[in-house]
């Protein structure tokens, strides 16, 4: 069966999305329905956003494998993967997806802890005497 595949990443989460043409619009994440895997409403909106922006919600069945990170990072990784897969389906969708910000990889990640500090930037309290 033919499908379109793409990878999306956010923080430490990695998602591999496959779009199967001629579907009814179902989204499966790690062999579970997307609504069950991402119970928060905002995460579900993030998943469906690229499909809604391009009016292709009911043209594809989406299957996603996602690993690493937390729930929010995984949701955004899936969003990027779906957007990139849509681009492989139809390169003319680039302007719509770009305008919505769905093709931009969010490079923000946790900053590493520095020696002598308590966290990445928090220093121990200064005492003069």
N, C-alpha and C positions, 0 to 999 in steps of 0.2 A: 504494500500500500504506500502510495506517495504521500510525503509530508514535508513541511518546511520546519527546519530546526534552527534555533539560535540560543546563545548563552547570555545571561545577564548577571551582573554582580553588584553587590552593595555591602559595604563594610566587610564582614567575613562570610557572607552568604553568597552562594552560587546557585543559579537556577538554569536548568536546561528545558526550554519550552519547545513543544512540537505542535504544529498546527496541521490538522487533518481537514482538507477541503470537503465540502458537501455534508457537513455535520449540522447538528441542531443547536449548537452554541453551548454545549456542556463543557465545564472546566474541571479537570481532575488534577489534584496536586498530591504527589506521593501516594497514588492509588486510593485517595479519598476524595469525595466531592469537595470543591473549593470552599463552600460555605461551612463545611465541617472542619477543614484544616485551618481556615482563617475565620474564626467566629466574630472578630471585630468588624463592624460595618465599614470603617474607613479603609481597612485592608482590602476588602472585597471591591470597594469603589476603585482603589488603586489598580487592582488586577484588570478590571473591565474597562478602565479609562482609555487605553489605546484602541481597543475594539470599538468602543462607542464613538470615539473621535473620528474613526475612519468608516463608521457605519458598516462594520463587518461582524457584528455580534453573533448573528445566526448563520454565518457562512462557514464557520470552522468549529470543529471540536478541538479543544486545547488539552494537551497532556503535559504536565510539568513534573520534573524531578528537582527538588530543592534540598540543599544541604548547608549546614553551618549557620552561624549567626542567630539572631533572635527573630521573633515573629515579624516585627516591623521591617527589619532589613531583608528578610526573606520575601515579604510582600513586594518591596520595591525592586528586588532582584528579578522577581517573576514579571513585574511590569515592564522592565527593560528588555527581558528576554522575549516577551510577547511582541513588543514594539519592533525589535530587530527582526523577528520572524515575519512580521507583517511586511517589513521592508523587502524581504526576499520574495514574498508573494507578488508584490506590486511596487516597484521602485518609485512610481509616481506619488505614493503616499508620503514620501519623505517630507514635503513641505508641511503637511498637516501634522505629522508626528513631531517634527522639529518645533513647530509653533506651540504645541502643547507641552513641550519639554520632556517628551517621553524617550527621546534618543540620547539624552545627556546622561552620562555616567556620573553619579554623585560620588566624588572622590573623598568626601569627608570620612574619616575613620578615627578610632580612638588614638589619642596621642600617647606615645610611650612615656613611661615613668623615667625621670632623670635622677641620677645619683645625688644624694644629699637633700633631695626634696621628698615630701610625703606622697605626692602624686605627680602628674605631669608638670604642673606649675605651682602647686601649693607648697610654700616653704614653711619650715618650722617657725614658730612664733619668735620674734626678735625680742630679746631682753637686754636693756642697756647696762644694767648692773646686776 
